[in-house]
Amino acid sequence: MAGLELLSDQGYRLDGRKASELRKVQARTSVFAQADGSAYLEQGNTKALAVVYGPHETRGSRSKSLHDRAVINCQYSMATFSTAERKRRPHGDRKSSEMSLHLKQTFEAAVLTELYPRSQIDIYVKILQADGGNYSACVNAATLALVDAGIPMRDYVCACTAGFVEDTPLADLCHAEESGGGTSLALALLPRSGNIALLQMDARLHQDHLDALIEAAMTACKGLSKVLDGVVRQHLEEVSVLIRD
Amino acid sequence: MLKSKTFVKKTRSGGVLKIVREHYLRDDIWCGSEVCKECKDEAPVLQEHACIESNLCSYPHYLIPDTNVVLHQIDILEDPLIRNVIILQIVLQEVRHRSAPVYKRIKDAIHEKEKHFYTFTNEHHRETFIEREQGESANDRNDRAIRVAAKWYTDHLAKKTNGGSLKVVLLTDDRSNKEKAEQYGLIVYRCEEYIKSLIGNPELMDRLALKPDDQNEITGSKLLFPEHLPLSRIQSGIKNGMFLQGTFHANRDNYLEGKVFINREGEEINEVLLQGLQNLNRAVHQDVVAVELFPKEHWVAPSSVVLQDDSPNDEDAEEDETENKLKGEPSDSSVLQPTGRVVGIIKRNWRPFCGMLSQSMIKEATRHLFTPADRRIPRIRIETRQAANLVGQRIMVAIDGWPKNSRYPNGHFVKNLGSAGDKETETEVLLLEHDVPHQPFSQAVLSFLPKMPWSITEEDLKVRADLRHLCVCSVDPPGCTDIDDTLHCRELENGNLEVGVHIADVSHFIRPGNALDQEAASRGTTVYLCGKRIDMVPELLSSNLCSLRSNVERLAFSCIWEMNHNAEILKAHFTKSIINSKASLTYAEAQMRIDDSTMKDDITKSLRGLNRLAKILKGRRIAKGALTLSSPEVRFHIDSETHDPIDLQSKELKETNSMVEEFMLLANISVAQKIYDEFSECALLRKHPSPPPSNYDILIKAAKSRDLNIHTDSAKALADSLNNATVENFPYFNTLLRILATRCMMQAVYFCSGMDSDFHHYGLASPIYTHFTSPIRRYADIIVHRLLAVAINADSTYPDLMDKHKQSALCNNLNYRHKMAQYAQRASVAFHTQLFFKNKGIINEEGFILFVRKNAIIILIPKFGLEGAVFFDNKDKPSPHLSFDSEGPTLKVEEHTFRMFDEVKVTISLDASNIQHQRIRMALIEPVIPGVSVPVPESEPEAKKPKLDC
């Protein structure tokens, strides 16, 4: 049997999307009452839960705290049932610590940490179902949770992946596309300024194609930011109705 | 945009996985018809007046074939008559899973604009997507999806044309599917029914592939072959070592014998011999098969007899007789080979075959046997009503299947190529049989050619070295229009010599990745046939813009060395340049200039300098162990009007040939080193592996028969011993030995440096080698040009150039094309030789025995470079007493013993009794052996007279 045809001649992908189309994004904020901020986000079949605590005093050793800004502490994990094969995932394995680090870097670029010296902000994200683009789902969910917690940020952080098949950049890869062996680029963007918070790519790609790929990922991120903005505004509306009562 | 999800469960090795995939349904998928105004398709594919004239459907209609129709009747769908076809996505997907070649062909048909084939993405259309029901098999669901899509089209088009005339017709050969579709209110026909109804196209009928249930009628009920095992059992058998998997190669000379090459590593046995129809069990050349080994006591030696399947008709009875003949072979236990039988076919590798029809004895019969041109392919039974027209024509036939109760596979007619013996047709056949792409270049390819009039621009001048002042000239064979190399040599002020090799800068015109480049990459090489050239790049480039003709300014890639008078390189330098060749010489002209001491002009001086250096270089190369091999090459003098060969001439080698060759080698080696230094992972190089010692057995034996020793430990030893091997009064002996040595060699191949560690070029005794000097006719050179251009910062790189896997794939294609081009060239020479002898009648010639076989001797006629066999066993006559000694090897016929290299006299004539395989027949005149020496009765009178003369 031949491998999967990721992009048909008619321009449709495996799941029926066109090259630049995103998967369906659905999100809710304030899903937990105990946490300072929380959000649940679905990007197609990828489902992520994000919880934010803080800013609060630095826990553990004092030496970690910074005198001029807040420390951002991120923890990424995947549920045992998140992938097709059930697998126990201990905390702190290489993959999740790397992902945690990436998340931390992303949000250090977006959160106005200098407002809270000597304090700490905790972001916990969990992937409930993994279907490609785990990093971007985490970033988007965490952004909503941060907004929900009322932590001041420069802008939304929107993340999206992009791949490259038959000289066409594909936005928002699903698992089948990601595992197809091609290039996958993850990009986190501050959409209003157009600044890139994080850019990550593992596979080889010729330099000539890089611009097109980044462009596709940025367009996708901008599309996402509209969705996230809508979610936040809707939530605000619902809450303000409650308060008025 | 609407969205829904499907849940697909999939099992993979062992565990059961639940795989969930999203499935988006869209409402922006258009129907693709010109009629429809609602769909916002920018370029509708399907025509409004879609008429294929048919008795069944008198109204305009679109066709929707189901999967099996596409898979089996692809030859019909490819016909230009069949237009306006809707290929459903689900059909395309199923075809893709089941047959890659058919998938490729249907995709090509879809891309062809005139065919008006439209792919409808039914699986993502909101209204045509269906979910699999409880208890419904995947196939049934797909059939239903096809019906739903057809229904949607029917309704959609009816609405758009206000219940008008445009309809869709579903083609299916599945009876239950047809019934269900009829109930569903669709117009549905069986493929055969529909094709039969077409007006004015009887030959389309012949292209219909036979369906399995038709085949029963054709063949008798007697079971001839054992059943093939199902794939699952084959796989488990292979896993537990019961069966072996390999590629089947039929024996060219004996239709009852074949070999299976086991391509798994770590297997002790890599070749299994198969004998007899039962054991071959319907395997066709190139199929991937599973074989079962026989116990050791049943192992036999390959028979070296020549057997051809030329029974007059498809009678099965006489087989037993010939098979017994096979088994009667005395077997010597030392040469026993693993023997086995085919238990199943893993993958068929059928392609359309060229060949001829042998008409059935019965006049009105519609079933005939087809004899392929390739003798390794069995005869094929086809059904046709136009047999009378097809006799004497070269035709193409595809195999449909080989039922176990049929002696021959069943197939169908594909195409008529033209009458046999016709030069055009024969050339077409040999191009097709050797898979040489030879269609005219498409518009897409031509669109990337530079616009005429073309001239060198300011920009070119800026980035290129201006070498127009140099006295550059080219030396080529006469009549050469694609000149890709020129040379110069001049003395520098410091007393050293500057030597330049200037190669046409083809990579300037062929930019990576465009259609022109892709076409050139797929062709791989220019193919030179007798009197015809199949270009790799369009003629504008090959014979004009890239050809370094005299007195025009051309772009070149130059390789310039500074040498001292001992031909030692002091400095090497590569640059893109502009040159202006001062003369295009032939080898003979160049030789004349060098020899004529009165000529003192710059060109001659330059040539003399080059010639002197070349001699030094050659001497040095030979001292290092480079081989000088020989092959009998001939040139035809072709009549300018009839294009018939009128004379044959062996190729002459002049000093100037070797002069040009020497500098080309030098340039190739220099460039190879340079690109390898720069790109150790992705340099495209050429290697020539040293042959395994056993290859030389025949050479050593042959030399021993004349009391000479050939050392084959190294290339150097071989070269030296070949030089010393001479026999008094036998000047041609050394050449014969070299011809034989050539046959012992391995094939030189292209490879990517990142994928291999052995770079050595055995024949040239060079540690590294590549092809740089003929970019007009070889694609490998274009890649090397690009690599070199990047290395000297003259051009930019691109992704595929640096990808060693892609390059390795490219190398495989190039190697394949080169091999095929060589075969095609040989076949073309053979065909022209036949034409030549057809005109000449019967000729007597002297020749030498090149090989000795069990029932024949192979003779080389040096004058014509012709090789042929003299058989000693004859069907009609009792065979003479033969005894073969494989040690010598010698063959004793009655009283006379034939040894290798013996001189013999033969008559040469054209045997046209088999029009398909016309061949040169040789018959022995001298030595005289009673009952053998003149076995062809017709040639007797002519043969005897010269015999008296000598």
Interface residues (C-beta under 8 A of the other chain):
Chain A: M1 A2 E5 S8 D9 Q10 Y12 L14 D15 G16 R17 R23 K24 G44 N45 A84 E85 D131 C174 A176 L205 H206 D208 H209
Chain B: K3 K5 G15 L17 K18 I19 V20 R21 E22 H23 Y24 L25 R26 Q89 R96 H97 A100 K107 I110 H111 T119 T121 E123 H124 Y798 P799 M802
